[in-house]
Amino acid sequence: MHRSHLVCSLLAAALLVSAADKRVLVYTRNYTPDGKGYVHENIASSVEAIRKMGRENGFEVDHSEDPAVFTPGNLAKYAALVFSNSNNEAFSDDAQRKAFEGYVKGGGGLVGIHSATGSERKWPEFWSLIGGKFLRHPKMQKFTIRVKDPTHPATRGLPATFEWEDECYYNEHINPAIQPLLVTDPAKLDDPRKAEYPGDRFGDSLPLAWFITEGGTRRFYTALGHKKEHYSDPLLYKQILGGILWATGGK
């Protein structure tokens, strides 16, 4: 074989190996010392949906609930971390928190789904990295969602508005660097306490999904996804897939 052809063949093989080795970690830890934290029934469905995304789009998927995976060496294997319905204490010590923070600030992708903002409720740095901290939600109900930014891979192809039945999450300590993707009008929600929060803080555009590129990072979060069946619904499935592909640096 001519040397130039050999070099091209080796380069092509290397690129294929690189694509095949793209890997994400789906993390679903739900833990409180007293064992009273809420654990979502949707976790298995969310993990299987992301595994399906990986099979169809060329990335590998690992799943864990063990905080011991948060070491710099282990995290280096992953193109993105997906906190899928994690809740309460995500980590068991500060070394794990430091590894997580270093990974994200060092350019590793981060994706959060639904109750991910309920993780690490005592650690402000986590709230900042994921974009906010879960406060509460009104009762399950249908509400109208508007696409604020239709150009992002997570929202590209979604209808401009759509009806969705879910827990409408109110997040506080919102990172001012978030760029909203999906919003809803909180004034139209059935919630007798909405004057307390969110009140008029967000006008008619309460953020439900966003991305953050602060510091050269790629962070995506969606508050949707309480029900198991949501993870087979194209309106959420495509959104999560787009968020993961974007967070990993793909198209």
BASENU-688179 format. One record per atom (N, C-alpha, C): y, z, x; residue in three letters. Coordinates in steps of 0.02 Angstrom, whole numbers, plus 50000, padded with zeros to 5 digits. Example, Ala and Ser with C-alpha at 12.3 -4.5 7.8 and 13.67 -1.06 7.14 Angstrom:
% BASENU-688179
497165039050660ALA;497755039050615ALA;498355039050660ALA;498885035450642SER;499475035750684SER;500025039450645SER;
END
This chain:
% BASENU-688179
499405000050043MET;500005000050000MET;500625000050044MET;501124996050025HIS;501754995850062HIS;502075002750059HIS;502405004650116ARG;502675011350121ARG;503165012950065ARG;503605008150048SER;504095009449995SER;503755010649928SER;503205006849915HIS;502835007849853HIS;502505014749853HIS;502245016649912LEU;501925023249917LEU;502425028849904LEU;503025028149933VAL;503545033249922VAL;503725033649849VAL;503805027849816CYS;503975027749745CYS;503425030949703CYS;502795029449721SER;502235032249684SER;502215039849691SER;502325042149753LEU;502325049349765LEU;502895052749728LEU;503485049549727LEU;504055052349692LEU;503925052749617LEU;503635047349590ALA;503475047349518ALA;502975052749501ALA;502475053649545ALA;501975058849533ALA;502295065749535ALA;502755066749583ALA;503095073149589ALA;503505074649527ALA;503845069549500LEU;504245070549440LEU;503805072249380LEU;503225068949376LEU;502755070449321LEU;502505077549326LEU;502325079649387VAL;502095086549397VAL;502645091449377VAL;503275089849398SER;503835094249381SER;503905094849305SER;503855089249270ALA;503925089349197ALA;503355093349165ALA;502745092249192ALA;502165095649163ALA;502195103149176ALA;502535105249231ASP;502555112249249ASP;503125115949215ASP;503535112549175LYS;504085116049140LYS;503775121049092LYS;503985127249098ARG;503645132649062ARG;504155137449032ARG;504015139848972VAL;504445144948941VAL;504035151048925VAL;504365156748925LEU;504045163048906LEU;504305165148838LEU;503855165948790VAL;504035168548725VAL;503895176048725VAL;504405179948713TYR;504365187248719TYR;504485190348651TYR;504035194848629THR;504065197248560THR;503995204848555THR;504195208448607ARG;504095215648605ARG;504515219048551ARG;504195223448513ASN;504515227748463ASN;504305234848479ASN;504765238948502TYR;504555245648523TYR;505095250748511TYR;504905256448484THR;505315262448483THR;504875268248503THR;505145273148537PRO;504725278848558PRO;504385282448500PRO;504715282548441ASP;504415286048384ASP;503965281448343ASP;503925275148362GLY;503475270448327GLY;503715268348258GLY;504365269448243LYS;504615268048176LYS;505015261548172LYS;505055257748226GLY;505435251548225GLY;505105246348181GLY;505525242148150TYR;505275236948107TYR;504975231248148TYR;504365229248131VAL;504025223748165VAL;503965217948115VAL;504245212248132HIS;504235206448087HIS;503535203448080HIS;503365201648019GLU;502715198448006GLU;502725191148028GLU;503305188648046ASN;503365181548064ASN;503195180048137ASN;503045185148176ILE;502985184148248ILE;502435179148266ILE;501845179948237ALA;501295175348253ALA;501475168148235ALA;501805167348178SER;502005160648156SER;502525157648203SER;502985161848227SER;503505159248272SER;503195157148338SER;502725161148363VAL;502405159448427VAL;502005152948421VAL;501625152348366GLU;501225146248358GLU;501675140148350GLU;502245140848316ALA;502705135248309ALA;502965133048377ALA;503135137848420ILE;503395136148486ILE;502855133148530ILE;502235135448522ARG;501675132348559ARG;501605125048537ARG;501685123748473LYS;501645116948447LYS;502205112648476LYS;502805115448479MET;503365111948509MET;503205110048581MET;502905114748617GLY;502735113448686GLY;502225107848693GLY;501705107948651ARG;501205102648654ARG;501505095848640ARG;501975095648594GLU;502275089248573GLU;502835086948619GLU;503105091448660ASN;503695089648699ASN;503625090948774ASN;503015092348796GLY;502895092548867GLY;503105098748905GLY;503105104548871PHE;503215110648909PHE;502675115748893PHE;502525119948941GLU;502015125148933GLU;502325131348902GLU;501915135148866VAL;502165141048831VAL;501715147048848VAL;502015152248875ASP;501675158648883ASP;501965163448833ASP;501545168248810HIS;501775173248762HIS;501605180148789HIS;502075184748782SER;501945191648804SER;502345196548763SER;502075202648759GLU;502435208448732GLU;502485213948785GLU;502295212248846ASP;502275217048900ASP;502905216648943ASP;503315221848945PRO;503935221548984PRO;503815220949059PRO;503205222149081ALA;503055221549152ALA;503125214349178ALA;503175209449132VAL;503275202549154VAL;503975201449182VAL;504425206249172PHE;505115205449194PHE;505195207749266PHE;504975203449311THR;505105204249383THR;505415197749407THR;505835197949458PRO;506145191649482PRO;505625186349499PRO;505085188449531GLY;504575183649551GLY;504235180249493GLY;504075184249442ASN;503735181349384ASN;504205177049343ASN;504825179249333LEU;505295175449293LEU;505465168749325LEU;505395168249389ALA;505545162049424ALA;505105156249402ALA;504545157849369LYS;504085152649344LYS;504355149049283LYS;504865151949251TYR;505065149549184TYR;505735145949184TYR;505755140649144ALA;506375137049134ALA;506805140449081ALA;506505144449038ALA;506875148148987ALA;506465153948961ALA;506815159048937LEU;506515164748903LEU;506695164148829LEU;506195165048786VAL;506315164648714VAL;506155171548684VAL;506675175148663PHE;506585181548630PHE;506495180148555PHE;505875179748533SER;505725177948464SER;505565184048423SER;506055186248383ASN;505965192048339ASN;505775198348377ASN;505995198748439SER;505955205148475SER;506415210048440SER;506315216548453ASN;506725221448417ASN;506705228048456ASN;507235231848450ASN;507285238448480ASN;507245238048556ASN;506795241848588GLU;506795242348660GLU;506395236548691GLU;506745231748718ALA;506415225948748ALA;506115227648816ALA;506415232248852PHE;506215233848920PHE;506025241248924PHE;505655242948976SER;505455249948985SER;505785253349043SER;506155249549085ASP;506525252749140ASP;507085248149162ASP;507525250949204ASP;508125247349225ASP;507965241649274ASP;507405242149310ALA;507215236649355ALA;507075230349314ALA;506765231149256GLN;506635225349211GLN;507295222649184GLN;507735227049166ARG;508395224749141ARG;508765220849196ARG;508735223449256LYS;509075220049312LYS;508765213149324LYS;508095212649319ALA;507765206249329ALA;507965201249275ALA;508005203649212PHE;508205199449157PHE;508925197049166PHE;509365201649181GLU;510075199849190GLU;510165194949247GLU;509815196149302GLY;509865191649359GLY;509605184749344GLY;509065184449305TYR;508775178049286TYR;509275173949245TYR;509565176949193VAL;510025173349150VAL;510655171349187VAL;510955176049223LYS;511575174549259LYS;511455169749317LYS;510825169449339GLY;510655164849393GLY;510495157749369GLY;510545156649304GLY;510455149849277GLY;509835148849235GLY;509435154049225GLY;508845153349182GLY;509055152849109GLY;508715148749070GLY;508895147949000GLY;508695153948958GLY;509065155148905LEU;508925160648859LEU;508975158148787LEU;508465159648747VAL;508465157948676VAL;508305164248637VAL;508695165648585GLY;508555171348542GLY;508455169048471GLY;507965172048437ILE;507805170248368ILE;507815176448324ILE;508185176048270HIS;508225181048217HIS;508355188048244HIS;507865192548244SER;508005199448262SER;508075200648337SER;508105195248376ALA;508215196148448ALA;508855200148462ALA;509365199448420THR;509985203248430THR;509905210648413THR;509325212448385GLY;509165219448373GLY;508815222648432GLY;508725218948485SER;508425221548546SER;508945225148589SER;508715230048627GLU;509145233548676GLU;509805235848643GLU;509745239748592ARG;510335241848554ARG;510785246748591ARG;510555249248648LYS;510965253848687LYS;511235250748751LYS;511095244248761TRP;511295240948824TRP;511805235448810TRP;512455236748819PRO;512975231748803PRO;512895225148840PRO;512615225248900GLU;512535218948937GLU;512065214248901GLU;511555216948868PHE;511105212648830PHE;511485209548771PHE;511895213548737TRP;512285210848681TRP;512715204948705TRP;513025205848762SER;513455200548789SER;513055194348807SER;512475195248838LEU;512075189548860LEU;511815185448801LEU;511585188948749ILE;511295185248692ILE;511835183248642ILE;512415186548646GLY;512975184548604GLY;513215189548554GLY;512825194748539GLY;513035199748490GLY;512495204948481GLY;512645209848439LYS;512185215348424LYS;512085215748349LYS;511455215948327PHE;511305216448256PHE;511595222848226PHE;511925222148169LEU;512195227848133LEU;511775229248070LEU;511775224348024ARG;511385225047962ARG;511375218247928ARG;511025218047870HIS;511045211947829HIS;511015213947756HIS;511325209947712PRO;511245211247640PRO;510545209247618PRO;510405209947554LYS;509735208447528LYS;509575201047539LYS;508925199647542MET;508695192747547MET;508985188647489MET;509275182847506GLN;509585178747455GLN;509695171647480GLN;509835167147434LYS;510015160347453LYS;510765159947467LYS;510945156347518PHE;511655155347534PHE;511735148547567PHE;512355146147568THR;512495139547596THR;512695140147669THR;512375136047710ILE;512525135847782ILE;512875129347798ILE;513395129747839ARG;513755123847861ARG;513645122747935ARG;513555116547954VAL;513495114848025VAL;514185114348054VAL;514345118748101LYS;515005118948132LYS;515065113748188LYS;514515112748223ASP;514505108048279ASP;513865103748273ASP;513925097548250PRO;513335093348241PRO;513125089648304PRO;513465090748360THR;513315086948421THR;512815090548466THR;512715096948457HIS;512265100648500HIS;511535098848484HIS;511085098748534PRO;510385097048520PRO;510055101448467PRO;510285107648459ALA;509995112048409ALA;510195110348338ALA;510755106948329THR;510995105348262THR;511035097848248THR;510925093948299ARG;510955086648290ARG;510435084448239ARG;510655080748189GLY;510195078348138GLY;510125082848077GLY;510405088948080LEU;510395093248022LEU;510905090847971LEU;510775092047906PRO;511285090247856PRO;511915094347867PRO;512485091647846ALA;513125095047857ALA;513135101947823ALA;512825102547765THR;512735108947732THR;512035109247703THR;511755115147698PHE;511095115747667PHE;511015122847639PHE;510605123447588GLU;510445129847558GLU;509855132947595GLU;509895139547606TRP;509385142947644TRP;509295149947617TRP;508675152147609GLU;508535158947586GLU;508305163047646GLU;508675168447659ASP;508525172347720ASP;508895178947716ASP;508805183047768GLU;509235188747779GLU;509845186047817GLU;510425186847789CYS;511025184447823CYS;511255189847872CYS;511125188747935TYR;511265193947985TYR;512005194747999TYR;512215201048000TYR;512875202848024TYR;512795205548095TYR;513065202048143ASN;513065204248212ASN;513755206648231ASN;513785212048269GLU;514415214748294GLU;514435214048370GLU;514975216348400HIS;515065215648473HIS;514955208348494HIS;515235203848455ILE;515145196748469ILE;515485194848535ILE;515105191548578ASN;515385189048641ASN;515905183548624ASN;516525184248646PRO;517035179148630PRO;516885172348659PRO;516385171948703ALA;516205165548733ALA;515725161448689ALA;515495164348633ILE;515035160448591ILE;515395154248563ILE;515005148948555GLN;515235142848522GLN;514805141848460GLN;515085143348401PRO;514675143248340PRO;514385136348324PRO;513765136448301LEU;513415130448280LEU;513315130248204LEU;513115135948176LEU;513015136648104LEU;513435142448079LEU;513735141648020VAL;514145146947991VAL;514025147347916VAL;514215152947886THR;514205153547814THR;514825157447792THR;514995157047728ASP;515575160547701ASP;515335167347675ASP;515505172847710PRO;515265179447688PRO;515525181547620PRO;516095178747599ALA;516375180547534ALA;515915178547476ALA;515475173747489LYS;515035171247436LYS;514355174747435LYS;514265179547479LEU;513625183147481LEU;513615188847430LEU;513025190247404ASP;512935195947360ASP;512825202147404ASP;513375205847416ASP;513345211547461ASP;513905216347442ASP;513735221947411PRO;514255226647389PRO;514615230047447PRO;514365229347508ARG;514675232647566ARG;515025227747613ARG;515125221547591LYS;515385216547637LYS;516105218047658LYS;516475222047620ALA;517155223847641ALA;517145228247704ALA;516595231947713GLU;516535236147772GLU;516435231747834GLU;515975227247829TYR;515835222547883TYR;515405216947853TYR;515595210747861PRO;516085208047908PRO;516805208147883PRO;516925209947820GLY;517615210047795GLY;517925203247804GLY;518545203047832ASP;518885196647842ASP;518885194547916ASP;518445197647955ARG;518435196248028ARG;518305188948045ARG;517895185648005PHE;517695178848022PHE;517945173647971PHE;518365175847924GLY;518595171247873GLY;518005168447834GLY;517985161847825ASP;517435158847788ASP;516895156247835ASP;516895158547898SER;516445155647949SER;516095161147989SER;515685164947955LEU;515265169947990LEU;514745166248032LEU;514735167348098PRO;514265163548140PRO;513545165848131PRO;513095160848122LEU;512385162248114LEU;511975159248171LEU;512245154548207ALA;511915151748266ALA;512475149648314ALA;512325150348379TRP;512835148748428TRP;512515146948495TRP;512935144548540PHE;512715143648609PHE;513265146248655PHE;513065147748716ILE;513515150548766ILE;513385146948833ILE;513925144648864THR;513855141548930THR;514255145348982THR;514495151248965GLU;514875155549009GLU;514525156349076GLU;514895155349130GLY;514615156349197GLY;514085151249216GLY;514095145449183GLY;513605140349197GLY;512915141649168GLY;512875146249120THR;512225147949089THR;512085143449029THR;511465143849004ARG;511275140348943ARG;510935145348897ARG;511305147848847ARG;511055152848802ARG;511135150448730ARG;510615151148690PHE;510625148948621PHE;510335154448577PHE;510625155348518TYR;510375160348471TYR;510435157748400TYR;509925159048359THR;509965157848287THR;509745164148251THR;510135166048200ALA;509975171948160ALA;509465170448106ALA;509305164148095LEU;508845162248042LEU;508125163748062LEU;507685164248010GLY;506975164648025GLY;506615170948006GLY;506795174247951HIS;506445180347932HIS;505745178847905HIS;505665173547867LYS;505025172247834LYS;504545168447880LYS;503905169847871LYS;503395166247910LYS;503435158747900LYS;503535156747837GLU;503545149547822GLU;504155145947850GLU;504665149647870HIS;505255146447900HIS;505065142347962HIS;504545144547997TYR;504385141548062TYR;504025134848056TYR;503865132847995SER;503615126147983SER;504125121947944SER;504695124747930ASP;505225121247895ASP;505635117247946ASP;505705110647936PRO;506065106547985PRO;506775108947999PRO;507095112147951LEU;507785114447962LEU;507825119848017LEU;507315123848023LEU;507295128848076LEU;506905126348136LEU;506345122948123TYR;505915120548178TYR;506315116148227TYR;506685111348199LYS;507075106748242LYS;507625110548278LYS;507895115548245GLN;508435119448276GLN;508185123248337GLN;507615126648328ILE;507325130448384ILE;507115125748440ILE;506795120248422LEU;506585115448473LEU;507185112848513LEU;507715110948477GLY;508315108548511GLY;508615113848556GLY;508615120048533GLY;508875125448573GLY;508475126648636GLY;507805126248630ILE;507375127248689ILE;507465121548739ILE;507455115348714LEU;507525109748759LEU;508205109948795LEU;508715111848758TRP;509375112448790TRP;509385118048842TRP;509095123748824ALA;509095129448869ALA;508705128048933ALA;508185123948928THR;507795122348988THR;508105116649028THR;508645113949004GLY;508975108549040GLY;508735101649020GLY;508305101248967GLY;508055094848945GLY;508505091648894GLY;508315085648870LYS;508725082048822LYS;508525084048752LYS;
END
